Amino acid sequence: MSGSITFIFNPAADKGRAASKAALIERSLVHFEAASLETTRFAGHAADLARAAARNGATLIACGGDGTLNEVVNAVAGLPVKVGILPVGSANDFLKTFDPSEKAHESRIRGFAGAASRRVDLGKVEFSGGDSRYFVNSIGIGFTGRIASTVKATPWLRGELSYAWALVRVLLGYSAVKMHITLDTVEGTVELDEPVFAFSVSNGKVEGGKFRISPDADQCDGLLDVCILKAVPKWRVPGYVLKYLKGSQIYDPKVIYCKARSVALFLSVDEVMHIDGEVIDRAGGAIGITAEPLAVEMLYEP
């Protein structure tokens, strides 16, 4: 790889367990002609580091989980900058769509020197107050938003076990959320105005470690995959959990699954939302979600 490479390392990833990988990354810099390691110190710092490195034309490696990658991508989307992923977070869901081989971290780091790249889509969320944010993998409102919030509040569990625990905890006190949804799909407009149990919009296939929320997602098709589970009795949810693990929920009559260019959503009451696993506690009013085709160039294994 020509030019410099900057590893943006989040030691707080995987609930602080990523910090143990710092020495390994530092040792691996010898495999590159020009490389540096930048460590984040606070929320939002990854974006600051990414913007500074991008001004010097560096290739960026997001070392963390989906949240770290989200920060880096939001800082450089639309710029002529390549972004790679070193998965040291708890779930690293976005990378799973690329179906990467199982590699030790040191081997994966060395591979960045000769990695190819391709442009991939992003999603963009626009809020009624004027704020906006890209997502690389998925967003969820209601059920999955509350699960993400519970995972963050459960530091004694990690990885897929933390998502399973959170799912059970959230389910006990959860009820379907009233939503008005308008989908601009490849087959026309679809409109819903009813309680929804689970609402997800995805660019990647996997969420929450192993749940195949959008099994047909293609990060290069210029479209987002929408998966909506309508209101169902709680006793049926375990069956749907098994379907989501396999990706077979898309064939269920209570599920709307489609590819869309955009989604317009209105919530009359604030609800919990996640963007690539990062939690927004109060999301409400009008929310717009659009596909941003081929908006970032990602490194991948050939």
C-alpha positions, 0 to 999 in steps of 0.5 A, spaced: 500 500 500 502 506 497 502 512 502 501 512 510 496 508 514 493 511 521 491 506 526 485 509 530 485 505 536 479 505 541 481 502 548 474 502 550 472 498 545 469 491 547 467 494 554 475 496 555 477 489 553 480 492 547 486 496 551 490 489 551 491 489 544 495 496 544 502 493 544 500 488 538 498 493 534 504 497 536 509 492 534 505 490 527 507 497 525 514 495 522 510 491 517 509 498 513 513 503 510 509 509 514 504 508 519 502 511 526 498 509 531 493 514 534 489 512 541 482 515 542 481 518 549 474 520 549 467 519 545 468 523 538 476 523 538 476 517 533 472 522 528 477 528 530 483 523 529 480 521 522 479 528 519 486 530 521 489 523 518 485 524 512 488 531 511 494 528 510 492 523 505 492 517 510 489 510 509 485 509 516 484 503 520 478 503 525 481 499 531 475 497 535 467 495 534 462 498 530 461 504 534 469 506 532 468 505 525 462 509 525 465 515 528 471 514 523 466 513 517 462 519 519 468 524 519 471 522 512 465 519 508 465 522 501 472 524 501 478 520 497 480 516 503 480 508 504 478 505 511 479 498 513 477 495 520 481 491 525 475 488 529 477 488 536 470 490 539 464 486 542 460 484 535 464 487 529 457 486 525 459 490 519 465 486 517 461 479 517 457 481 511 464 481 508 465 474 510 472 475 512 476 469 514 478 467 521 485 470 522 489 472 528 489 480 529 497 480 527 496 476 521 490 481 519 494 487 520 499 485 516 494 484 510 492 491 510 499 492 506 496 489 500 489 489 501 484 491 495 479 496 496 472 497 493 466 503 494 460 501 499 454 504 500 452 507 507 445 509 510 444 516 512 439 518 518 436 525 518 433 528 524 427 533 525 432 538 528 437 538 522 442 533 525 444 527 521 449 521 521 451 516 517 451 509 519 455 503 516 451 497 518 444 498 521 439 502 525 434 500 530 428 503 533 424 500 539 426 493 541 433 493 538 434 500 540 433 498 547 437 492 547 443 496 545 442 500 551 441 494 555 448 491 552 451 498 554 449 498 561 451 491 562 459 491 563 460 484 566 457 481 560 461 481 553 460 479 546 454 475 544 452 473 551 450 480 552 446 481 547 442 474 549 441 477 556 439 484 554 434 481 549 430 477 555 431 483 559 428 488 554 422 483 552 419 483 559 417 490 559 416 491 552 410 493 548 410 494 540 411 502 538 406 506 534 410 508 528 408 511 521 412 509 516 413 510 508 417 506 504 420 508 497 422 501 495 424 498 488 417 496 487 413 502 489 411 506 495 409 502 502 405 505 508 404 503 515 401 506 520 400 501 526 404 498 532 411 495 530 414 490 535 421 491 531 424 496 526 431 495 523 434 498 517 440 495 514 446 496 510 449 489 512 446 482 514 448 481 521 446 485 527 447 483 535 452 478 533 449 473 530 442 475 528 441 475 520 436 481 520 437 483 513 440 476 510 439 479 503 443 485 504 448 488 499 453 493 501 454 495 493 447 495 491 445 503 492 439 500 497 437 499 504 434 493 507 428 494 511 426 489 516 419 490 520 416 485 525 409 487 526 405 487 533 406 480 535 404 477 542 410 476 547 409 468 547 411 468 540 417 472 540 422 466 542 420 463 535 421 469 532 428 470 535 430 463 532 428 465 525 432 472 526 438 467 527 437 464 521 434 469 517 428 466 515 423 471 518 423 475 512 418 469 509 414 470 515 407 474 514 408 478 520 414 481 517 415 486 512 422 485 508 424 490 502 429 494 499 428 501 499 431 507 497 429 511 503 424 511 509 420 516 512 418 515 519 414 519 524 414 517 532 409 521 536 413 519 542 420 518 543 423 512 543 430 509 544 434 508 537 441 505 536 446 507 530 451 502 529 450 500 536 451 507 539 445 509 543 440 515 542 436 515 548 430 520 545 429 519 538 422 522 536 418 526 531 420 526 523 426 521 522 428 520 514 433 514 512 436 514 506 441 510 502 448 513 500 450 509 494 458 508 494 459 513 499 466 510 502 472 506 500 473 500 504 479 495 504 477 488 504 480 481 503 480 479 496 
